[in-house]
Amino acid sequence: MKKVFYLLALLGCISYAEAQPYCKEVASLKGEKWWGGFVGIGNMMPFPSSTREFDMSKENFNNQIVPFMLSSAGRYIWSEYPFKFQLSNDTIKIVSEYEEPVLVQAGKTLKEAYLAASAKHFPPSGKLPDELFFSKPQYNTWIELMYNQNQKDILDYADKVIENNFPTGVFMVDDNWQKYYGNFEFKPEKFPDPKGMTDRLHQLGFKIMLWICPFVSPDSPEYRMLAAKGYLLKAKGSDLPAIVHWWNGASACYDMTNPEAVAFLKEQLRNTQRMYGIDGFKFDAGDVGYMNGEYDYYDKQANANTFSQRWAELALDFPFNELRTSWKLGGKELVQRLGDKDYSWNAVSLLIPDMTTAGLFGHLYTCPDMIGGGQFSAFLNIEAGKFDQELIVRSCQTHALMPMMQFSVAPWRILDKEHQEICARYAHLHEQMGDYILQTAKESSQTGEPIIRSMEYAFPHQGFTECKDQFMLGNKYLVAPMVTAGNNRTVILPKGIWKDDQGKTFRGPKTIQTEVPLNRLPYYVRIK
């Protein structure tokens, strides 16, 4: 039967190769499991024995893409270019328009595969984003203000952070603060004194970031000026700027493959910083999924993936940065964030596998999604009796011992005093753990090892391949939050001696049942 399958698979590959120059098949070893490609589907990993086909040149699942696959048996696959892949009965079929991806036997474990690939293909830069990210929460105005960003409500949000005993930190003003896309001035009707606003936020103890995108509103003064300079992406076969359809409509777009255009944009951002006292930017968009039209890039060899990479590379010049999507760039000093998830227990359960997957792709400094979810519609017209406050608390606890945590929906608006105080407590726990998290981040910048590590990575071949509800924070802490409703969970401890957050000591390997009341986040310190 196996011979028949491999013959059919080979025939399929040959027929595919008639249209595509490179086709490769990799049969899994006994018990071997694979991760790869897309952070946004990390919750599917390790992949099941059969999947649909995935195409790195056309989709990004609202998150980062890396042309990389790695396995629990110490093997990895790498290409410099996007490729398609599909698993069928534990065999990976890969098709590339550019080159044959390489298959490397780097060792016998997931960790050995990762470290070998990291050293060769995405080595750590030795640099970090701003250190504040690792010890203070972030506050993003998206859920509370949506497209009504305005000075009064922003200052009110910041004041309430302090009034409700949450730590100050990084404050992100989201989309629609500017006059229009491609312009970097605050709307005067919404922000009567933007410099006064940022001065006030600084006085309160916040750093300030602004949402930006690579798009330019058509027929604006900026559009006409950028078009005349040749700085905009062009429609294929034309000298006219292309119009890109994205989630906020149809816009022209900076050609990020044009060095002069990038330098010009960078200077606009520097001017914005000088004018308003801004610390950095949230670099949104740049999704491969939105850049698949017929375009002519300045760089004739470029494609949608190149564009995504160049947009993300712009952020390297700004220590306060955040990205939700990128192409490659593992090991770089970029804050990557998980894509917006909905308000649900399922979404909470996705945080750990997506975060550990980001680490396995070299995105060392990743922030989970906004606490409680990043889809604003879930938080409109809330009926107190029907709203699940437990979910918000458990989401907050799951964030607390990750490299970063980000609030958007205001806890003081949607939670009663008891649940709000628990969230504040875990925001302070994150702050208290800041020295350890920062030290681990500094080590990661030298070694390339993830800050958040999957259990299989940290404890290979001990039965953790499918473990998706606990993780390691560095080499010291095993964290096992509640990611489902309830107050009891199973924790699987690896070999060694562990002390939990309540002072109890356990010798592993051991499976334990533990009570998790709403005000508890179970974690275990490695003693030996």
DACORVEN-V547346 format. One record per pair of residues at least 24 apart in sequence whose ideal C-beta (glycine too) atoms are under 7 Angstrom apart, sorted by the first residue. I is the first residue (numbers start at 0). J is the second residue. If there is no record, write none. Layout:
i:I j:J
i:I j:J
//
This chain:
i:4 j:88
i:8 j:87
i:8 j:90
i:8 j:92
i:12 j:92
i:15 j:94
i:19 j:94
i:19 j:96
i:20 j:96
i:21 j:94
i:21 j:95
i:21 j:98
i:21 j:99
i:22 j:94
i:23 j:93
i:23 j:99
i:23 j:100
i:24 j:90
i:24 j:91
i:24 j:92
i:25 j:76
i:25 j:90
i:25 j:91
i:25 j:102
i:26 j:90
i:27 j:89
i:27 j:90
i:28 j:72
i:31 j:70
i:31 j:71
i:31 j:72
i:32 j:70
i:32 j:71
i:32 j:464
i:33 j:68
i:33 j:70
i:33 j:91
i:34 j:68
i:34 j:69
i:34 j:356
i:34 j:359
i:35 j:67
i:35 j:68
i:35 j:69
i:36 j:64
i:36 j:65
i:36 j:68
i:36 j:84
i:37 j:62
i:37 j:64
i:38 j:62
i:38 j:63
i:38 j:353
i:38 j:356
i:38 j:357
i:38 j:360
i:38 j:362
i:39 j:338
i:41 j:352
i:41 j:353
i:41 j:355
i:41 j:356
i:41 j:357
i:42 j:349
i:42 j:352
i:42 j:353
i:44 j:352
i:44 j:356
i:45 j:71
i:45 j:464
i:46 j:86
i:48 j:86
i:48 j:88
i:48 j:89
i:49 j:86
i:49 j:87
i:49 j:88
i:50 j:85
i:50 j:86
i:51 j:85
i:52 j:83
i:52 j:85
i:53 j:83
i:53 j:84
i:53 j:85
i:54 j:83
i:55 j:81
i:55 j:82
i:55 j:304
i:56 j:81
i:56 j:287
i:56 j:302
i:56 j:303
i:56 j:304
i:57 j:287
i:57 j:288
i:57 j:291
i:58 j:287
i:58 j:288
i:59 j:286
i:59 j:287
i:59 j:288
i:59 j:324
i:61 j:323
i:61 j:338
i:61 j:339
i:62 j:323
i:62 j:324
i:62 j:337
i:62 j:338
i:63 j:324
i:63 j:325
i:63 j:335
i:63 j:357
i:63 j:360
i:63 j:362
i:64 j:287
i:64 j:326
i:65 j:327
i:65 j:329
i:65 j:360
i:65 j:361
i:66 j:327
i:67 j:116
i:67 j:360
i:69 j:109
i:69 j:112
i:69 j:113
i:69 j:116
i:69 j:359
i:70 j:112
i:71 j:109
i:71 j:455
i:71 j:464
i:72 j:107
i:73 j:104
i:73 j:105
i:73 j:106
i:73 j:107
i:73 j:108
i:73 j:111
i:73 j:112
i:74 j:102
i:74 j:103
i:74 j:104
i:74 j:105
i:74 j:112
i:75 j:103
i:75 j:105
i:75 j:112
i:75 j:115
i:75 j:116
i:76 j:100
i:76 j:101
i:76 j:102
i:77 j:101
i:77 j:116
i:77 j:120
i:81 j:304
i:108 j:459
i:108 j:460
i:109 j:455
i:109 j:456
i:109 j:459
i:110 j:456
i:110 j:459
i:113 j:359
i:113 j:456
i:114 j:447
i:117 j:329
i:117 j:330
i:117 j:361
i:117 j:447
i:118 j:447
i:121 j:327
i:121 j:329
i:121 j:330
i:121 j:361
i:122 j:330
i:122 j:447
i:123 j:330
i:123 j:443
i:123 j:444
i:123 j:445
i:123 j:446
i:123 j:447
i:124 j:330
i:124 j:331
i:124 j:332
i:124 j:444
i:125 j:444
i:125 j:445
i:126 j:332
i:126 j:444
i:127 j:332
i:127 j:364
i:127 j:440
i:127 j:441
i:127 j:444
i:128 j:318
i:128 j:320
i:128 j:332
i:128 j:333
i:128 j:334
i:128 j:364
i:129 j:318
i:129 j:319
i:130 j:437
i:131 j:168
i:131 j:169
i:131 j:206
i:132 j:169
i:132 j:334
i:132 j:403
i:133 j:402
i:133 j:403
i:133 j:433
i:133 j:436
i:133 j:437
i:133 j:440
i:134 j:430
i:134 j:433
i:134 j:436
i:134 j:437
i:135 j:166
i:135 j:167
i:135 j:168
i:135 j:169
i:135 j:430
i:136 j:165
i:136 j:166
i:136 j:168
i:136 j:404
i:136 j:405
i:136 j:406
i:136 j:426
i:136 j:429
i:137 j:168
i:137 j:169
i:137 j:171
i:137 j:366
i:137 j:403
i:137 j:404
i:137 j:405
i:138 j:168
i:138 j:170
i:138 j:171
i:138 j:406
i:139 j:171
i:139 j:173
i:139 j:369
i:139 j:405
i:139 j:407
i:140 j:171
i:140 j:172
i:140 j:173
i:141 j:173
i:141 j:373
i:141 j:375
i:141 j:407
i:142 j:369
i:142 j:375
i:142 j:378
i:142 j:407
i:142 j:408
i:143 j:408
i:143 j:409
i:145 j:375
i:146 j:174
i:146 j:175
i:148 j:172
i:148 j:173
i:148 j:175
i:148 j:176
i:148 j:189
i:149 j:189
i:149 j:190
i:150 j:189
i:150 j:190
i:150 j:191
i:150 j:192
i:150 j:193
i:150 j:196
i:153 j:196
i:154 j:196
i:154 j:199
i:156 j:409
i:157 j:200
i:157 j:203
i:157 j:205
i:159 j:409
i:159 j:411
i:161 j:203
i:163 j:411
i:163 j:419
i:163 j:423
i:164 j:423
i:165 j:423
i:165 j:426
i:166 j:426
i:166 j:427
i:166 j:430
i:167 j:203
i:167 j:204
i:167 j:205
i:168 j:205
i:169 j:206
i:169 j:208
i:169 j:319
i:170 j:200
i:170 j:205
i:170 j:206
i:170 j:207
i:171 j:208
i:171 j:210
i:171 j:281
i:172 j:207
i:172 j:209
i:172 j:210
i:173 j:210
i:174 j:210
i:176 j:209
i:176 j:210
i:179 j:216
i:179 j:219
i:180 j:212
i:180 j:214
i:180 j:215
i:180 j:216
i:180 j:250
i:181 j:214
i:181 j:215
i:181 j:216
i:181 j:219
i:181 j:221
i:181 j:222
i:182 j:219
i:182 j:221
i:183 j:267
i:183 j:268
i:183 j:271
i:193 j:275
i:194 j:275
i:194 j:276
i:197 j:275
i:197 j:276
i:197 j:277
i:198 j:276
i:201 j:276
i:206 j:278
i:206 j:319
i:207 j:277
i:207 j:278
i:208 j:278
i:208 j:279
i:208 j:280
i:208 j:281
i:208 j:319
i:208 j:321
i:209 j:277
i:209 j:280
i:209 j:281
i:210 j:281
i:210 j:283
i:211 j:280
i:211 j:281
i:211 j:282
i:211 j:283
i:212 j:283
i:212 j:284
i:213 j:252
i:213 j:253
i:213 j:255
i:213 j:284
i:213 j:285
i:213 j:310
i:214 j:243
i:214 j:245
i:214 j:250
i:214 j:251
i:214 j:252
i:214 j:284
i:215 j:250
i:215 j:251
i:215 j:252
i:215 j:253
i:216 j:250
i:217 j:242
i:217 j:250
i:217 j:251
i:222 j:251
i:230 j:254
i:230 j:257
i:230 j:259
i:230 j:260
i:230 j:263
i:232 j:294
i:232 j:296
i:233 j:294
i:233 j:295
i:234 j:293
i:234 j:294
i:235 j:293
i:235 j:294
i:235 j:295
i:236 j:295
i:241 j:292
i:241 j:294
i:243 j:289
i:243 j:290
i:243 j:292
i:245 j:284
i:245 j:289
i:254 j:296
i:254 j:297
i:255 j:306
i:255 j:309
i:255 j:310
i:256 j:296
i:256 j:297
i:256 j:298
i:256 j:301
i:256 j:305
i:256 j:306
i:256 j:309
i:257 j:297
i:261 j:309
i:261 j:313
i:265 j:313
i:265 j:316
i:278 j:319
i:279 j:317
i:279 j:318
i:279 j:319
i:279 j:320
i:280 j:317
i:280 j:320
i:281 j:321
i:282 j:310
i:282 j:311
i:282 j:313
i:282 j:314
i:282 j:320
i:282 j:321
i:282 j:322
i:283 j:323
i:285 j:310
i:285 j:311
i:285 j:324
i:286 j:324
i:287 j:326
i:329 j:360
i:329 j:361
i:329 j:362
i:330 j:361
i:330 j:363
i:330 j:447
i:333 j:364
i:334 j:364
i:334 j:366
i:335 j:362
i:335 j:364
i:335 j:365
i:336 j:365
i:336 j:366
i:337 j:365
i:337 j:367
i:337 j:368
i:338 j:368
i:339 j:368
i:339 j:373
i:339 j:374
i:340 j:368
i:340 j:372
i:340 j:373
i:341 j:372
i:341 j:374
i:341 j:377
i:342 j:371
i:342 j:372
i:342 j:374
i:342 j:377
i:342 j:378
i:344 j:390
i:344 j:483
i:344 j:484
i:346 j:372
i:347 j:390
i:347 j:393
i:347 j:394
i:347 j:397
i:347 j:482
i:348 j:482
i:348 j:483
i:350 j:397
i:351 j:467
i:351 j:468
i:351 j:470
i:351 j:482
i:352 j:467
i:354 j:401
i:354 j:451
i:355 j:451
i:355 j:452
i:355 j:453
i:355 j:470
i:358 j:449
i:358 j:450
i:358 j:451
i:358 j:452
i:359 j:449
i:359 j:453
i:359 j:456
i:361 j:447
i:363 j:443
i:363 j:449
i:363 j:450
i:364 j:402
i:364 j:440
i:365 j:402
i:366 j:402
i:366 j:403
i:366 j:405
i:367 j:398
i:367 j:401
i:369 j:405
i:369 j:406
i:369 j:407
i:370 j:394
i:370 j:395
i:370 j:398
i:370 j:404
i:370 j:405
i:370 j:406
i:371 j:408
i:373 j:407
i:378 j:408
i:378 j:413
i:381 j:413
i:386 j:413
i:388 j:414
i:388 j:415
i:388 j:418
i:389 j:484
i:389 j:517
i:391 j:418
i:391 j:422
i:392 j:418
i:392 j:421
i:392 j:422
i:392 j:517
i:393 j:480
i:393 j:481
i:393 j:482
i:395 j:422
i:395 j:425
i:396 j:425
i:396 j:480
i:396 j:520
i:397 j:480
i:397 j:482
i:399 j:425
i:399 j:428
i:399 j:429
i:399 j:520
i:400 j:432
i:400 j:472
i:400 j:476
i:400 j:478
i:400 j:522
i:401 j:451
i:402 j:436
i:402 j:440
i:402 j:450
i:402 j:451
i:404 j:429
i:421 j:517
i:421 j:518
i:425 j:520
i:439 j:473
i:458 j:493
i:461 j:493
i:461 j:508
i:466 j:491
i:475 j:524
i:475 j:525
i:476 j:522
i:476 j:524
i:477 j:522
i:477 j:523
i:478 j:522
i:479 j:521
i:479 j:522
i:480 j:520
i:481 j:515
i:486 j:514
i:486 j:515
i:486 j:516
i:486 j:517
i:487 j:512
i:487 j:514
i:487 j:515
i:488 j:513
i:488 j:515
i:490 j:521
i:492 j:523
i:495 j:525
i:495 j:527
i:496 j:526
i:496 j:527
i:497 j:523
i:497 j:524
i:497 j:525
i:497 j:526
i:498 j:523
i:498 j:524
i:498 j:526
i:499 j:523
//
